[in-house]
Amino acid sequence: MKEIIKRQRSDIFSIPILGFIFKNQKFIFVLKLLVLFVFVYAILYGFLYPTKEENKFTTGVFLNLFWPFFMVVSLATLGRVFCGICPHGFIGKYITKFGLKKKMPKFMANPFIGLSILVFGWWFVFYMWPNLLRTPFAIAAMFTILTVIAIIMYFVYDNMAYCKNICPIGTLTKAYGKNGFTKLETYTDGCATCKTFDCAKACSYNLKPFTFSKKNSMEDCTLCMDCSSACDNVAFKLVKPSSNLFGKFKINKVEVWAFIVITAILSIAMTMHHALGRTAIADEFIWHKTAVYFQGIINFGTINVESFFTLLYALAMSIGITVVGMYIASRIMKVSYEKTFYTLGYAFAPLFIIGGLAHICEFFFFAYASNIVNGFIQAFALDVEYIKPLASRKDKWVMVFMAFNHIAYIWAFIIMIGRLKLIDTKTSLKVLAFPFASALIIFYMCLKFYT
C-alpha cells in the first residue's frame, strides 16, 4: 500500500464527511447490506402483495427510488456510483470467488446483449402494455429472473462478466456515467515507484486504476472503492462535468447506440406520447393516424397500439436523422463515416440523462417523494400517517425544472464542438458539418420548443 503525502483539494477523499461516505469500507459495506435488504424485501413484498392497491412499497422502491435517483440523478452528477452498491454486484463479488471462473464465450461477451434486453425486454413491453410492468408482481418477477441469471453468470464466469456484458443497465451506467463530475484515478507520483499493484489486485473486475488517467477512461470501473482501501494512492476527484468526453478515449460502439436509442425511447417517444398526446391536436399527429389505420385492419388485442407506434416512430426518426446527418457530415469533412459517427456520437450523452432531470425533479414533488415514504410506512407498518404529494400540476413553480431540457441540448452542442476538435480536417469543413452531425440534438431541441 502506497501512502501519499497530501491529497489534492479536488480529491473527495480529502473532504471529511464525503471521504467517510465514499472511502470508509465499513460504512460502504453496511450501505450495501441495507440496499440488498431493501432490494430482496421489495421483491418478496411484491409476491406477497401483487397488486398496486395493496402494495405501495415494491413500485415505490423500483420505479420511484432506484431508477430516478440511484440511476438518473447519480449518473448525471457523481457518475457510476450506483453500480458500486448494486445488490447484484455486491453478491457477485462473493459468488465469483468460489465459482468456476470460466472465460465468457465471445458471442456472449457482447454489451449489445444487455442493451437489447433493456430495450426489448422492458421498454417495448412497457409501451405495448403500459400497466403490465407497473404491478408489484410483474416487477418482483422480473427482478427475480434477472437475479437468478446474475447468480448463475457470476458462478460460471470470471471477472464479473455479468456486469460487463449481460446486465441490462450496465451499459447505460458505463456510458452515461461519463456525464458526471467525478473521476477515480491515482496520484502519478505515488505510482511511479510502486511494485505491488495493490489497487489492481483488489479490483474484482481485473482493472488497473493507475492507468485510468492516461487512458482518459475508467473502463468498467463501478466505483465500488475496493481499490481505495487497498492503496491510499487512489483518488476520487471532482472534475469538470463530462470532462473526459472532450478528450480521446477508447470508443465503445454500444455506448453511442445507447445514447441514441435511449434518447429516442425515454426523451423523444415520451414527449410525443405524453406531452403532445394530451394536446388539442393530438389526433393530427402521424403516429396517432397510423395507429388508427392499423387498428382498422388488424386486431392487436390488449396492445396499446398508439403507444407502440409512437415508440416505433420515435426510434425511426431518431436513428434515421442521426445516420443521415452523420453521413452528410462525414462527406463534408472527408472523413470515414464510422469514425465520424462514433467519435461525434458521444455528444448525445447529455440529452436523456440531463434532460431527464426535468422529469425526475417534477415528479419528485408530484409523486415520487410521497410514494417512497408511504411505501416504507406500509411495508414496515410504521405508526405514522401517509404523506401527500409535495406539489400538484397546478403549482407553476415546478416548471422551473424544465430548464434541464434546455441545459441538455446546450451541453450536447458544447460537447459536439469539443468532439469535432478530435477530427483531423479543416476547421471550415467542421463548421459546415456541425449542424448535420448535430441533427439529433437539433431534433430534440425543436421538439422541446414545439411542445
C-alpha positions in Angstrom: 0.0 0.0 0.0 1.4 3.3 -1.1 1.0 6.3 1.2 0.6 9.8 -0.2 1.9 12.9 1.4 -1.1 15.2 0.8 -4.3 14.8 -1.1 -5.4 17.5 -3.5 -8.3 19.7 -2.6 -10.3 18.3 -5.5 -10.0 14.8 -4.0 -13.3 13.8 -2.4 -11.4 11.5 -0.1 -9.8 14.6 1.5 -13.2 16.1 2.5 -14.1 14.8 5.9 -17.7 13.8 5.5 -17.6 12.8 1.9 -14.4 11.0 2.4 -16.0 8.9 5.0 -19.0 8.1 2.8 -17.0 7.1 -0.3 -13.9 5.6 1.3 -14.8 4.0 4.6 -15.2 0.3 3.8 -17.2 -0.5 6.9 -19.7 2.2 6.1 -19.9 1.2 2.4 -20.4 -2.5 3.4 -23.3 -1.6 5.7 -24.8 0.6 3.0 -24.6 -2.3 0.5 -26.3 -4.6 3.1 -29.1 -2.1 3.5 -29.6 -1.8 -0.2 -29.5 -5.6 -0.6 -32.1 -5.9 2.2 -34.4 -3.3 0.6 -34.0 -5.0 -2.8 -34.8 -8.5 -1.5 -37.6 -7.3 0.7 -39.2 -5.3 -2.1 -39.2 -8.4 -4.3 -40.7 -10.7 -1.6 -43.3 -8.0 -0.8 -44.2 -7.9 -4.5 -45.0 -11.6 -4.5 -46.9 -11.4 -1.2 -48.9 -8.4 -2.2 -49.1 -8.4 -6.0 -51.5 -5.6 -6.8 -50.9 -1.8 -6.7 -53.9 -1.3 -4.4 -52.3 -3.3 -1.6 -48.6 -2.7 -2.3 -47.0 0.8 -2.5 -43.6 -0.4 -1.4 -42.4 -2.5 -4.4 -43.3 0.1 -7.0 -42.0 2.9 -4.8 -38.6 1.2 -4.4 -38.0 0.2 -8.0 -39.9 2.8 -10.0 -39.7 5.9 -7.7 -36.4 5.4 -5.9 -33.9 3.1 -7.7 -34.4 4.2 -11.2 -34.9 8.0 -10.8 -32.4 8.7 -8.1 -29.9 5.8 -7.9 -29.7 5.9 -11.7 -30.6 9.1 -13.4 -29.7 11.6 -10.7 -26.5 9.8 -9.6 -25.2 9.3 -13.2 -25.8 12.9 -14.1 -23.7 14.0 -11.1 -21.4 11.6 -9.3 -21.2 9.1 -12.2 -21.5 5.3 -11.8 -21.8 5.2 -8.0 -25.0 3.1 -8.0 -23.0 0.1 -9.5 -20.8 0.3 -6.5 -23.7 -0.5 -4.2 -25.8 -2.6 -6.6 -27.2 -5.7 -5.0 -26.2 -7.9 -7.9 -22.6 -6.7 -7.9 -22.4 -7.0 -4.2 -23.4 -10.7 -4.1 -21.5 -11.3 -7.3 -18.1 -10.5 -5.8 -18.5 -13.3 -3.2 -20.1 -15.8 -5.6 -17.4 -15.4 -8.2 -14.7 -16.2 -5.6 -15.7 -19.9 -5.4 -17.2 -20.1 -8.8 -15.9 -22.0 -11.9 -14.1 -18.9 -13.1 -14.5 -19.7 -16.8 -13.9 -17.2 -19.6 -17.1 -15.9 -21.1 -17.5 -17.0 -24.8 -17.0 -14.3 -27.3 -20.6 -14.4 -28.6 -21.8 -13.7 -25.1 -19.2 -11.1 -24.2 -21.2 -8.5 -26.1 -22.7 -5.5 -24.3 -25.3 -5.2 -27.0 -27.0 -8.2 -25.4 -27.6 -6.2 -22.2 -28.8 -3.2 -24.1 -31.2 -5.4 -26.2 -32.6 -6.9 -23.0 -33.4 -3.5 -21.7 -34.9 -2.2 -24.9 -37.0 -5.2 -25.9 -37.5 -6.9 -22.6 -38.5 -3.7 -20.7 -39.3 -0.7 -22.9 -41.1 -2.4 -25.8 -43.2 -4.3 -23.3 -43.7 -1.1 -21.3 -45.0 0.8 -24.4 -47.2 -2.1 -25.7 -48.7 -3.0 -22.3 -48.2 0.2 -20.2 -49.7 -1.2 -17.0 -48.2 -4.7 -17.1 -44.8 -3.9 -15.7 -46.1 -1.4 -13.2 -47.6 -4.0 -11.0 -45.7 -5.2 -7.9 -45.9 -8.8 -9.0 -44.5 -8.1 -12.5 -41.7 -6.1 -11.0 -40.9 -8.8 -8.5 -40.9 -11.5 -11.1 -38.7 -9.6 -13.5 -36.0 -8.8 -10.9 -36.2 -12.4 -9.6 -35.4 -13.7 -13.1 -32.6 -11.2 -13.5 -31.2 -12.1 -10.1 -31.2 -15.8 -10.9 -29.4 -15.1 -14.3 -26.9 -12.9 -12.5 -26.1 -15.5 -9.8 -25.5 -18.2 -12.5 -23.3 -15.9 -14.5 -21.2 -14.9 -11.5 -20.7 -18.6 -10.6 -19.8 -19.7 -14.0 -17.7 -16.8 -15.4 -14.8 -14.8 -14.0 -14.1 -11.0 -13.7 -17.7 -10.0 -13.0 -18.6 -10.8 -16.7 -22.3 -10.4 -16.0 -21.8 -6.8 -15.0 -19.7 -6.1 -18.0 -21.8 -7.7 -20.7 -25.2 -9.0 -19.7 -26.5 -6.6 -17.1 -29.4 -4.6 -18.8 -28.3 -1.4 -17.2 -24.6 -2.0 -17.1 -24.0 -0.4 -20.5 -26.1 2.6 -19.6 -24.3 3.3 -16.3 -20.9 2.9 -18.0 -22.0 5.2 -20.9 -24.0 7.8 -19.0 -21.5 7.9 -16.1 -19.3 9.9 -18.4 -21.6 12.9 -17.9 -20.7 13.1 -14.2 -18.2 15.4 -12.5 -16.1 12.8 -10.6 -13.2 10.6 -11.7 -11.4 7.8 -10.0 -7.6 7.7 -10.7 -4.3 7.6 -8.8 -1.6 10.0 -7.9 1.1 9.7 -10.5 4.0 10.5 -8.2 2.9 7.8 -5.8 2.6 5.2 -8.5 6.0 5.9 -10.0 7.8 3.5 -7.7 5.0 1.1 -7.0 5.9 -2.6 -7.3 3.0 -4.2 -5.5 0.0 -3.0 -7.6 -2.3 -3.4 -4.6 -5.1 -1.3 -6.3 -5.3 -3.7 -9.2 -5.2 -6.8 -7.1 -8.1 -5.5 -5.1 -10.3 -5.0 -8.2 -12.9 -7.7 -8.8 -13.2 -6.5 -12.4 -9.4 -7.1 -13.1 -8.9 -3.4 -13.8 -5.8 -1.2 -13.3 -6.8 2.1 -11.7 -3.3 3.6 -12.2 -4.0 3.5 -16.0 -7.3 5.4 -15.9 -5.8 8.9 -16.2 -3.6 8.0 -19.1 -6.5 6.3 -21.0 -8.9 9.1 -20.1 -11.3 6.3 -19.2 -12.4 4.4 -16.1 -13.3 1.4 -18.3 -15.6 -1.0 -16.5 -15.0 0.6 -13.0 -18.1 0.6 -10.9 -16.8 2.9 -8.2 -17.0 0.1 -5.6 -14.0 1.7 -3.9 -12.3 -1.6 -3.1 -9.1 -0.3 -4.6 -9.2 2.8 -2.3 -8.9 0.6 0.8 -6.0 -1.4 -0.7 -4.0 1.7 -1.6 -4.1 5.3 -0.2 -2.7 6.5 -3.5 -6.2 6.1 -5.1 -8.1 9.3 -5.5 -11.7 10.1 -6.2 -11.6 13.6 -7.7 -14.1 16.3 -8.6 -13.6 17.3 -12.2 -15.4 19.4 -14.8 -18.7 17.9 -15.9 -18.3 15.4 -18.8 -14.6 16.2 -18.8 -13.4 13.0 -20.5 -15.9 13.5 -23.3 -13.8 16.3 -24.5 -10.7 14.1 -24.9 -9.7 10.9 -26.7 -10.5 7.5 -25.2 -11.2 4.0 -26.5 -14.5 4.2 -28.4 -17.2 1.7 -27.4 -19.8 1.5 -30.1 -22.6 0.2 -27.9 -22.4 3.4 -25.8 -23.1 5.6 -28.8 -26.1 3.4 -29.8 -27.3 3.5 -26.2 -27.3 7.3 -26.3 -29.3 7.3 -29.5 -31.8 4.6 -28.6 -32.4 5.6 -25.0 -32.9 9.3 -26.1 -35.4 8.1 -28.6 -37.3 5.9 -26.1 -37.2 8.0 -23.0 -37.0 11.5 -24.2 -38.5 11.7 -27.7 -41.1 9.0 -27.5 -42.3 10.1 -24.1 -42.6 13.7 -25.2 -44.5 12.6 -28.3 -46.8 10.3 -26.5 -47.5 12.0 -23.1 -46.9 15.7 -23.8 -48.1 16.1 -27.4 -50.6 13.3 -26.9 -52.5 15.5 -24.4 -52.8 18.5 -26.7 -55.9 19.6 -28.6 -54.2 18.5 -31.9 -53.2 15.0 -30.7 -55.4 13.3 -33.4 -53.4 15.1 -36.1 -50.0 13.5 -35.4 -48.8 10.8 -37.7 -48.3 8.2 -35.0 -51.9 8.5 -34.0 -53.2 8.3 -37.6 -51.0 5.3 -38.2 -52.4 3.6 -35.1 -56.0 4.3 -36.1 -55.3 2.9 -39.6 -53.8 -0.4 -38.5 -56.4 -0.9 -35.8 -59.0 -0.8 -38.6 -57.4 -3.8 -40.3 -55.6 -5.7 -37.5 -56.8 -6.9 -34.1 -54.0 -6.0 -31.7 -55.7 -7.5 -28.7 -54.6 -5.9 -25.4 -51.6 -4.0 -27.0 -51.7 -0.2 -26.7 -51.4 0.5 -30.4 -50.9 4.2 -30.3 -48.2 3.9 -27.7 -46.5 1.2 -29.7 -46.5 3.2 -32.9 -45.3 6.3 -31.1 -42.2 4.3 -30.0 -41.6 3.0 -33.5 -41.8 6.5 -35.0 -39.5 7.9 -32.3 -36.9 5.2 -32.9 -37.2 5.5 -36.7 -36.9 9.3 -36.7 -34.1 9.4 -34.1 -32.0 6.7 -35.8 -32.8 8.0 -39.3 -31.9 11.6 -38.5 -28.7 10.6 -36.8 -27.5 8.2 -39.5 -28.3 10.6 -42.4 -26.8 13.6 -40.5 -23.6 11.8 -39.7 -23.3 10.5 -43.2 -23.6 14.0 -44.7 -21.1 15.3 -42.0 -18.6 12.6 -42.9 -18.8 13.5 -46.6 -18.4 17.2 -45.9 -15.3 16.6 -43.7 -14.0 13.9 -46.0 -13.6 11.5 -43.0 -14.8 7.9 -42.8 -18.5 7.5 -41.8 -17.6 5.1 -39.0 -15.1 7.5 -37.4 -17.5 10.4 -37.7 -20.4 8.5 -36.3 -18.7 7.0 -33.2 -16.4 10.0 -32.5 -19.1 12.6 -32.6 -21.9 10.3 -31.3 -20.7 10.8 -27.7 -22.1 14.3 -27.9 -25.6 12.9 -27.5 -24.8 11.8 -23.9 -26.5 14.7 -22.1 -29.8 14.6 -24.0 -31.6 11.9 -21.9 -29.6 12.0 -18.7 -29.6 15.8 -18.2 -32.9 16.4 -19.8 -34.3 13.5 -17.7 -33.7 15.6 -14.6 -36.6 17.8 -15.6 -39.0 14.9 -15.3 -37.3 13.5 -12.2 -37.4 16.8 -10.3 -41.0 17.5 -11.3 -42.3 14.1 -10.3 -40.3 14.1 -7.1 -42.8 16.7 -5.9 -45.8 15.3 -7.8 -45.5 11.6 -6.8 -42.0 10.1 -6.1 -41.5 11.5 -2.6 -44.9 10.6 -1.3 -44.8 7.2 -3.0 -41.4 6.3 -1.5 -42.3 7.4 2.0 -45.7 5.9 2.0 -44.3 2.6 0.6 -41.9 2.3 3.5 -44.6 3.3 6.0 -46.7 0.5 4.6 -44.0 -2.2 4.3 -42.6 -1.7 7.8 -46.0 -1.0 9.5 -44.8 2.3 10.8 -47.2 4.2 13.1 -47.2 7.4 11.1 -49.7 8.9 8.7 -49.2 8.7 4.9 -47.9 12.0 3.4 -49.5 13.8 0.5 -47.6 14.8 -2.7 -45.4 17.8 -2.2 -46.9 19.7 -5.2 -49.5 19.4 -7.9 -49.6 20.2 -11.6 -51.4 23.5 -10.6 -48.1 24.7 -8.9 -46.4 26.7 -11.6 -43.1 27.0 -9.7 -42.4 23.3 -10.6 -42.0 24.4 -14.2 -38.6 25.8 -13.3 -37.2 22.2 -13.6 -38.0 22.3 -17.4 -34.7 24.3 -17.7 -32.9 20.9 -17.6 -34.3 20.2 -21.1 -32.6 23.2 -22.4 -29.4 22.7 -20.5 -29.3 19.2 -22.0 -29.1 20.3 -25.7 -26.9 23.3 -24.9 -24.4 21.0 -23.2 -24.7 18.5 -26.1 -23.8 21.2 -28.6 -20.8 22.2 -26.5 -19.6 18.6 -26.3 -20.2 18.3 -30.1 -17.8 21.2 -30.6 -15.3 19.5 -28.3 -15.6 16.2 -30.1 -15.2 17.9 -33.5 -11.8 19.0 -32.4 -10.7 15.4 -32.4 -11.5 15.0 -36.1 -8.4 15.7 -38.3 -9.8 18.0 -41.0 -10.1 21.7 -41.9 -11.9 23.9 -39.4 -14.1 25.4 -42.2 -15.3 21.8 -43.0 -16.1 21.2 -39.4 -18.2 24.3 -39.2 -20.2 23.2 -42.3 -20.6 19.6 -40.8 -21.6 20.8 -37.4 -25.4 21.1 -38.0 -25.6 17.8 -39.8 -23.6 15.9 -37.1 -25.9 17.6 -34.5 -29.1 16.6 -36.3 -30.4 14.5 -33.3 -29.6 17.4 -30.9 -31.4 19.8 -33.1 -34.4 17.5 -33.4 -34.5 17.1 -29.6 -34.3 20.9 -29.2 -37.1 21.6 -31.7 -39.3 19.0 -30.1 -38.9 20.6 -26.7 -39.7 24.1 -28.1 -42.7 22.7 -30.1 -44.1 21.0 -27.0 
